[in-house]
């Protein structure tokens, strides 16, 4: 479903350990909004919801809600650290259009229903 590069996995492990959550997970989700229709989100997760998908990749647990999972199928998470910015980036094969910030996207035919913002 979702994979991580070695660089992203190393950074996620580092963050989880710094926050005292070595047994925690990285929640990846999609919400409505942004300039292109959908927006990516990430958060540290101590708990897993009953209907979440749990993916283990390179020693990191990723959790994804069912609504976001359909929009993130086949996506890859990377960690970029260059002169312009540092942070996680999601390469999503389902995105047919993205905005310049890389945090907002739309899919063909506008498919999927994102989880509402909390």
VEXVEX-267934 format. One record per residue (C-alpha): chain; x, y, z. Coordinates in Angstrom, 3 decimals. Layout:
// residues N
kette x y z
A X Y Z;
...
//
This chain:
// residues 118
kette x y z
A 0.000 0.000 0.000;
A 2.521 2.637 1.175;
A 6.290 2.339 1.321;
A 9.117 4.440 2.728;
A 12.590 5.201 1.500;
A 15.496 4.328 3.788;
A 15.986 8.048 4.462;
A 12.342 8.519 5.522;
A 12.374 5.416 7.721;
A 15.546 6.570 9.495;
A 14.045 10.023 10.149;
A 10.727 8.556 11.342;
A 12.556 6.230 13.779;
A 14.613 9.174 15.034;
A 11.498 11.298 15.645;
A 9.603 8.465 17.349;
A 12.548 7.802 19.660;
A 13.011 11.517 20.456;
A 9.338 11.736 21.439;
A 9.584 8.643 23.645;
A 7.384 6.673 21.260;
A 9.745 3.981 19.992;
A 6.783 1.567 19.898;
A 4.518 4.158 18.276;
A 3.638 4.632 14.637;
A 3.471 7.289 11.968;
A -0.097 8.074 10.908;
A -0.421 9.100 7.261;
A -3.734 10.575 6.156;
A -5.536 12.649 3.566;
A -7.967 15.460 4.354;
A -10.070 17.670 2.135;
A -8.623 21.084 1.360;
A -5.475 22.586 -0.040;
A -5.239 24.276 -3.406;
A -5.757 21.047 -5.357;
A -8.588 19.369 -3.420;
A -6.835 16.949 -1.046;
A -4.069 17.555 1.434;
A -1.562 15.153 3.011;
A -1.094 14.915 6.731;
A 1.206 13.038 9.094;
A 1.150 12.632 12.850;
A 2.680 10.452 15.517;
A 0.269 7.773 16.679;
A 0.308 6.078 20.064;
A -2.853 4.115 19.328;
A -4.272 2.365 16.300;
A -7.949 2.628 15.405;
A -9.876 -0.604 14.854;
A -10.338 -0.025 11.105;
A -6.810 1.313 10.409;
A -4.471 -0.414 7.999;
A -1.090 -1.114 9.601;
A 1.947 -1.322 7.339;
A 5.423 -2.210 8.607;
A 8.198 -0.965 6.359;
A 11.909 -0.767 7.187;
A 11.213 -1.038 10.904;
A 8.556 1.695 11.010;
A 4.846 1.148 11.577;
A 2.603 3.259 9.366;
A -1.121 3.528 10.087;
A -3.655 4.675 7.517;
A -7.423 5.064 7.836;
A -9.545 3.288 5.178;
A -10.668 6.511 3.463;
A -7.092 7.742 3.045;
A -5.828 4.307 2.026;
A -7.666 4.410 -1.297;
A -6.027 7.745 -2.145;
A -2.556 6.646 -1.027;
A -2.399 3.228 -2.712;
A 1.134 2.755 -4.044;
A 2.502 5.985 -2.525;
A 6.080 6.332 -1.296;
A 7.196 8.512 1.609;
A 10.610 10.137 1.355;
A 12.487 12.588 3.555;
A 14.027 15.579 1.803;
A 16.648 17.839 3.370;
A 18.055 20.411 0.993;
A 18.588 24.170 0.765;
A 14.928 24.890 0.067;
A 13.229 22.717 2.695;
A 13.412 19.763 5.009;
A 10.595 17.348 5.671;
A 8.646 14.326 4.582;
A 7.388 14.202 1.009;
A 4.794 11.838 -0.419;
A 5.134 10.625 -4.000;
A 1.638 9.528 -4.929;
A 0.939 7.723 -8.228;
A -2.772 8.557 -7.816;
A -2.178 12.314 -7.927;
A -2.796 13.779 -11.356;
A -2.235 17.356 -10.215;
A -0.304 18.822 -7.288;
A 0.346 22.338 -6.117;
A 3.798 23.861 -5.813;
A 4.073 23.111 -2.090;
A 3.654 19.365 -2.714;
A 1.177 19.037 0.155;
A -1.993 19.292 -1.924;
A -3.167 17.068 -4.770;
A -6.124 15.893 -6.818;
A -6.894 12.517 -8.368;
A -8.331 11.515 -11.726;
A -12.085 11.971 -11.649;
A -11.761 13.423 -8.121;
A -12.038 9.900 -6.671;
A -12.075 9.132 -2.979;
A -13.527 10.729 0.094;
A -11.021 12.148 2.560;
A -11.480 12.025 6.300;
A -12.660 15.450 7.597;
A -10.217 17.726 9.428;
A -10.378 17.372 13.207;
//
